[in-house]
Amino acid sequence: MGHLDHATFGWLTPLLSYVMACIGSALGLRCTVRALAATGRARRNWLITAASALGTGIWTMHFVAMLGFSVSGTEMRYNVPLTVLSLVVAMAVVGVGVFAVGYGKSRGRSLTIGGLTTGLGVASMHYIGMAAVQLHGDISYDPVMVALSVVIAVVAATAALWAALNIHSPVAVGLASLVMGAAVSSMHYTGMASVSVVVKPSAEVLAGATAMQFIFPLAVGLGSYLFLTSAFVALSPSAQERAASVNAQRLPEGAAP
């Protein structure tokens, strides 16, 4: 049985992964709030941005945390196509959940469908990402811990979407994102607690890419996307701000004799 270390670099990777989860959550929630206040093409665009932000934030959280994961007695590699698939699944399935909330007529039904879909998307991303891990040995999972991690993912996603529907203050959204970041990180480490590895030493060269060859550059790129998109959202006026600006421009015309 190989010894699993989830924090090879100490608190650096858990803390950084939590920060990425919070940024993705905050951006996704803020974009969803903007979408609910918009109509037509603007609503669709805000929802697409929300889905990409949430999916990217969750994926980056997972693989930044995986940078600190090691198994004694074996090297590790990542299957590149499966790793990319996990990112696509995260964005696509989270997108379905976000659009269910954005266009649903019944809030209760939309929240249920959106939370379930988004939560399952998060869990799918995690376990597809784990399927991409290549090492000298066999990986197995504790089904009870796997089930618990899926429940945490669904509850976290539902709570986040509820916040998007009911909380509009930037400060409240920020607090909600901290809670969701903690929930998503808890889901990850609960899922990782289900992992057991039986190492089978071998001189065979593992297929795939190392974390530093592939995961690290991609995580940095996606993290940069999150920061740039956050800046765009922060600088982009809301519907209320645009309406106030229009009213301010019309006021002198109405006041003219």
C-alpha positions in Angstrom: 0.0 0.0 0.0 1.5 3.3 -1.1 1.6 6.2 1.3 -0.5 9.1 0.0 0.5 12.7 0.7 -2.1 15.3 -0.1 0.1 18.3 0.8 3.6 17.6 -0.5 4.4 21.3 -0.5 2.7 22.0 2.9 -0.2 24.4 3.0 0.7 26.1 -0.3 -1.4 23.9 -2.6 -4.5 23.5 -0.3 -4.5 27.3 0.3 -4.0 28.3 -3.3 -6.6 25.8 -4.5 -9.1 27.3 -2.0 -8.3 30.8 -3.3 -9.0 29.6 -6.9 -12.2 28.0 -5.8 -13.3 31.2 -4.1 -12.4 33.4 -7.1 -14.3 31.1 -9.5 -17.3 31.0 -7.2 -17.4 34.7 -6.7 -17.1 35.4 -10.4 -19.7 32.8 -11.3 -22.2 34.1 -8.7 -21.6 37.7 -9.8 -22.1 36.9 -13.4 -25.3 34.9 -12.6 -26.6 37.9 -10.7 -25.9 40.1 -13.7 -27.6 37.6 -16.0 -30.8 37.6 -13.9 -31.0 41.4 -14.2 -30.5 41.3 -18.0 -32.5 40.1 -21.0 -32.0 38.7 -24.4 -28.4 38.2 -25.7 -26.9 40.0 -22.6 -28.4 37.3 -20.3 -27.1 34.5 -22.4 -23.6 36.1 -22.5 -23.5 36.6 -18.8 -24.6 33.0 -18.2 -21.9 31.7 -20.5 -19.3 33.7 -18.6 -20.7 32.4 -15.3 -20.5 28.8 -16.5 -16.9 29.2 -17.8 -15.9 31.0 -14.6 -17.4 28.3 -12.3 -16.1 25.5 -14.4 -12.6 27.0 -14.7 -12.4 27.8 -11.0 -13.5 24.4 -9.9 -11.1 22.6 -12.3 -8.2 24.9 -11.4 -8.9 24.2 -7.7 -8.8 20.5 -8.3 -5.6 20.4 -10.2 -3.7 22.9 -8.1 -4.6 20.7 -5.2 -3.3 17.7 -7.2 0.1 19.4 -7.6 0.5 18.6 -3.9 -0.6 15.0 -4.3 2.0 12.3 -4.3 2.2 8.5 -3.7 5.3 7.0 -2.2 7.1 4.4 -4.3 5.9 5.5 -7.7 6.0 8.4 -10.1 2.8 10.0 -11.5 1.8 11.1 -14.9 -1.5 12.6 -16.3 -3.4 11.4 -19.4 -3.7 14.6 -21.4 -7.0 13.9 -23.3 -8.7 12.8 -20.1 -7.4 15.9 -18.2 -8.8 18.1 -21.0 -12.1 16.2 -21.0 -12.5 16.9 -17.3 -12.2 20.6 -18.0 -14.8 20.4 -20.8 -17.2 18.4 -18.6 -16.8 20.9 -15.8 -17.7 23.8 -18.0 -20.5 22.0 -20.0 -22.3 20.4 -17.1 -22.0 23.5 -14.9 -23.3 25.5 -17.9 -26.4 23.3 -18.0 -27.1 24.0 -14.3 -26.5 27.8 -14.6 -28.7 28.1 -17.7 -31.5 26.1 -15.9 -31.4 28.8 -13.2 -31.1 31.6 -15.6 -34.0 30.7 -17.8 -36.2 28.6 -15.5 -39.7 29.9 -14.7 -40.1 28.1 -11.5 -37.4 29.0 -9.0 -37.8 25.9 -6.9 -37.6 23.5 -9.9 -34.8 25.5 -11.5 -32.8 25.4 -8.3 -33.3 21.7 -7.9 -32.3 20.9 -11.5 -29.5 23.4 -11.5 -28.0 22.3 -8.2 -28.2 18.6 -9.0 -26.7 19.1 -12.5 -24.0 21.4 -11.4 -23.1 19.2 -8.4 -22.9 16.1 -10.6 -20.8 18.1 -13.0 -18.3 19.0 -10.2 -18.1 15.4 -9.1 -17.7 14.1 -12.7 -14.9 16.6 -13.3 -13.1 15.3 -10.1 -13.3 11.6 -10.9 -12.5 12.1 -14.6 -9.5 14.0 -13.5 -8.6 11.2 -11.1 -9.0 8.7 -14.0 -6.3 10.7 -15.8 -3.7 9.8 -13.1 -1.2 7.3 -14.3 1.1 5.5 -11.8 2.8 2.1 -11.1 0.0 0.4 -9.2 -3.8 0.2 -8.8 -6.1 2.9 -7.6 -9.3 2.0 -5.7 -12.0 4.1 -4.0 -14.1 3.8 -0.8 -17.6 3.9 -2.2 -19.0 5.5 1.0 -16.5 8.4 0.8 -17.2 8.8 -2.9 -20.9 9.0 -2.3 -20.3 11.6 0.5 -18.1 13.7 -1.9 -20.9 13.7 -4.5 -23.5 14.8 -1.9 -21.2 17.6 -0.8 -20.8 18.7 -4.4 -24.6 18.8 -5.0 -25.3 20.6 -1.7 -22.5 23.1 -2.4 -23.8 23.8 -5.9 -27.4 24.1 -4.8 -26.4 26.6 -2.1 -24.3 28.6 -4.6 -27.2 28.9 -7.1 -29.6 29.7 -4.3 -27.2 32.6 -3.3 -27.2 33.7 -7.0 -31.0 33.9 -7.0 -31.4 35.5 -3.6 -28.3 37.5 -2.8 -27.4 40.6 -4.9 -25.1 42.6 -2.6 -21.5 42.4 -3.7 -20.4 41.9 -0.1 -22.9 39.1 0.4 -21.8 37.5 -2.9 -18.2 37.6 -1.6 -19.2 35.9 1.6 -21.2 33.3 -0.2 -18.2 32.6 -2.5 -16.0 32.0 0.6 -18.5 29.4 1.8 -18.8 27.8 -1.6 -15.0 27.7 -2.0 -14.7 25.9 1.3 -17.5 23.4 0.2 -15.8 22.7 -3.1 -12.4 22.2 -1.4 -14.1 19.9 1.1 -15.6 17.9 -1.7 -12.2 17.5 -3.3 -10.4 16.3 -0.1 -13.3 14.1 0.8 -13.0 12.5 -2.6 -9.2 12.2 -2.2 -9.8 10.5 1.3 -11.6 7.7 -0.6 -8.4 6.9 -2.6 -6.2 3.9 -1.9 -3.2 2.9 -4.0 -1.5 -0.5 -4.1 1.9 0.3 -5.6 3.5 -2.2 -8.0 7.1 -1.1 -8.6 8.1 -1.2 -12.2 10.9 0.2 -14.4 8.4 0.8 -17.2 8.1 4.4 -18.3 4.7 5.9 -17.6 2.7 7.4 -20.4 1.3 10.9 -20.1 2.7 14.3 -18.9 4.0 15.3 -15.5 2.1 17.8 -13.5 4.7 20.5 -14.2 4.8 19.8 -17.9 1.0 20.1 -18.4 -1.1 20.7 -15.3 0.9 23.7 -14.0 1.0 25.7 -17.2 -2.7 25.1 -17.9 -3.7 26.0 -14.3 -1.7 29.2 -14.6 -3.4 30.1 -17.9 -6.8 29.4 -16.5 -6.0 31.3 -13.3 -5.0 34.3 -15.4 -8.3 34.0 -17.3 -10.2 34.1 -14.0 -8.3 37.2 -12.8 -8.8 39.1 -16.1 -12.5 38.2 -16.3 -12.9 39.3 -12.7 -11.4 42.7 -13.6 -13.8 42.9 -16.6 -16.8 42.1 -14.5 -15.8 44.5 -11.8 -15.3 47.4 -14.3 -18.4 46.5 -16.4 -21.5 48.6 -15.3 -24.5 46.8 -14.0 -28.0 47.2 -15.5 -28.9 49.5 -12.6 -25.8 51.6 -13.1 -26.5 51.9 -16.9 -30.1 53.0 -16.1 -28.9 55.6 -13.6 -26.4 56.9 -16.2 -29.2 57.2 -18.9 -31.5 59.0 -16.4 -28.7 61.4 -15.5 -28.1 62.2 -19.1 -31.8 62.8 -19.8 -32.3 65.0 -16.7 -30.9 68.2 -18.2 -33.0 67.7 -21.3 -36.1 67.4 -19.2 -35.2 70.4 -17.2 -34.6 72.7 -20.2 -37.3 75.3 -20.9 
